[in-house]
Amino acid sequence: MKLTRTSVVLFSALWVGALFSSAAGQAAKAPAPAASARQGEDSSAQRYFTDTVLMNQNGESVRFYSDLLKNRIVVINTFFTECVSVCPLLNRNMQAIQDWLGDRLNRDVLLLSISVDPATDTPPRIKEYAQRFHAKPGWVFLTGKKENVDLVLQKLGQRVEARDDHSTIFIIGNDRTHLWKKAMGAAKSDQLIPIVESVVNDK
């Protein structure tokens, strides 16, 4: 398939339900649910994503779904601190998204950067790394026990055997509206931000 510039930037939009099944790649949008249905969907999302415990750059334990995804908009990427090829570019793009979000960061939106090398990337190490990109509250760098990190990455379709093989895809999701998109994280930031904006503004 010949990739156009647009198709390189925007890979797919998908209902979060596609993450629970094999239907990834289909785009869909659910109508606003009643309270009881919303509670059921929260429960389904929690069962899928799990409350696997990770650690942030401040050494605090966080539950993946309940503390980071639930009722939030998220932009997720993967990295490792010793990466000198694509990771700096990916995180500069995350920094550009951070700057564009302004006061919506840490209120409605979280940026989540997950290390694919948790054995090396301890909380103090990822904290120092986060400072290189002027990370503000709401940009959460994550590490943890390898088995926990691997489970979370598997749920996101981002698990790799070798750290150098990690994905350059950004996952952008709105837990409240179930709109999820994927984008090429190495694209220009002015191409990425409209994709993020479409998820942030989804109702």
N, C-alpha and C positions, 0 to 999 in steps of 0.2 A: 504494500500500500504506500502510495506517495504521500508524505506528510506535508501539509501546508503549514505556514507559520502559525495559524490559529490552532491547528490540531496538535502541534508540538507543545504549545503552551497549555491548552486545555485538553486533558485526556478524557475525562468523563464526569458526568454528574450522576449521582446515584442516591436512591432512597437508602437510608441507613439499614433498612430491612435486607438490602442486598448483601450487607456485610454478614448477616446471620444465615445466608443461604448461598447457593451457587449462582445467583442471578446478578452478580456484579456486572456493571456495564449498562444496565437499563436505567433510564432516568424516570423518576416518578416523584410525586408529591402527594402526601396524605392531607385530607381536609383537617381543619382544626378539631382535635378530639375533645369529647366530653371529659370531665374530670376523672371519672373512673377509668375511661379508656387511656387517658394520659398516664394514670398511675400504673396501668398494666404495661404500657409501652416503656415507662421508666424501668419497671422490673425486668422486662425483656432485654433492654439495653444494658442494664447492670449485669444480668446473667451472661450476656455475650461478652461485653468488654471486661467484666470482672472488677472486683475491688482489690486486685493485686497491689501490694504495697511497694511503692518505689520511694526513692529519696531525692529531695530537691537539692539545689546548690547550697542551701543553708543547713543541710543535714537533717531536715525535717521529714518525717514519714508522711506520705500522702497516698490515699486510695485512688486508683486510676480513674474509675468511673465517678464515684460519689464526690470526690474532691476536685477533680479536674475537668470532667466532661459534662456532668449533669447540669442541664438548663443553661449551658454555655455555648458560645461559639469558640471554636478552637482552630488554630493553624498548627499543624504538626510536621516536624521534620526530624531526620536522624543525622547523627554526626559522630565523630570521636575527636578528642582533643589533639591527638598526634597527627591528624589528617592535615596535610599541607596542599592538597590538590583542590578538590571541589568544595570541601567543608567551609572554608572562609567565604567563598562566593555565596553558598547557600545561606550562611548566617548573616552576611551583609544584606541579603534580600530580606531575611527575617527582621533585621534592624530597620530596613526601609519600611516594612509593614508596621513595625512598632511605632515609628515616627508618624506614619500616616494615621494610625488609629487614635493618637492623642489620648484624651481622657476616657475613651472607651476601653482601653487596655486595662485589665484588672477589674473592670466593672462588668462589662458584657463579654469581653473577649480575652482568652488566654493564648499565648504562644507557647508551644510545648516542643522542646528540643530534647530528643531522647538519645543517649549515648549507646552506640552498638558495641562499646568496649568497656563494660562496667568494671572489669577487674582493674583496669588502669585508671578509669575516670571516677575517682572518689569525689565526694561532695566538695572538699576544698579545691580540688583540681578543676572541677567544672565551674566553681564559683569564680576562680581566677580567669577561666576561659570566658565566662559570661561577661566579665568586666571589660574584656577586649572589645566587645560589641556594645558597650554602654547599656547593658540590659537593665530595664526598669522593672518595678514590681508588675507582675502580670506576664513576664517572659520567664517561664519556668524551665530550667535545665534539669534533666532527670537521669538518675542512675539507680543502682540498687543491686540486689543479689542477681547473679547471672540468670538463674532460672526464672526469676520474676520479670526481668527485662525481656528475656526471650519470649515469655508468654504474651506480654503486652505487644511486642513487635509482631508476633504471630497473628494476633487478633487484628492488627492493622495491615497485615499482608506485607510486613517490612522485615521479617526475620531473615538473617543471612548467616551462613557458616563462617565466612571470613569478613572481618570488619571492612576491608577495602572494597568489598562488594556491596556496601550498603546503598540503599536507594537514594536517588536525588529528587524523588517525588515529594511534593507538599500535599498533605491531606487537609482539606478545609471543611469543617463540619459545623452544622447548627443543630444541636441536640433538641432544641425546642420544636423546630419545624421539620426535622429529619432530612434536611437538604445537605448532601455531601458531595464534594467535588475533589478532583485530583488535578494538580498542575505540575508542570516541569519547574522544579525549584531553581534551576540554573538559567531560566529565562530572565529577561530584563525585568527589573522591579516594576516599571510602568506597565508591563504586560500582566504581571501577577496581581497587582493591587486591584484592578477591576474585577478579577475573579473572586478575590477575598471580599470585596465590597458587595458583590451579588449575594454572597452567603450571609454577610453581616446584616444586610438590609432585608433579607427574606422574612416574610411574615406568615 
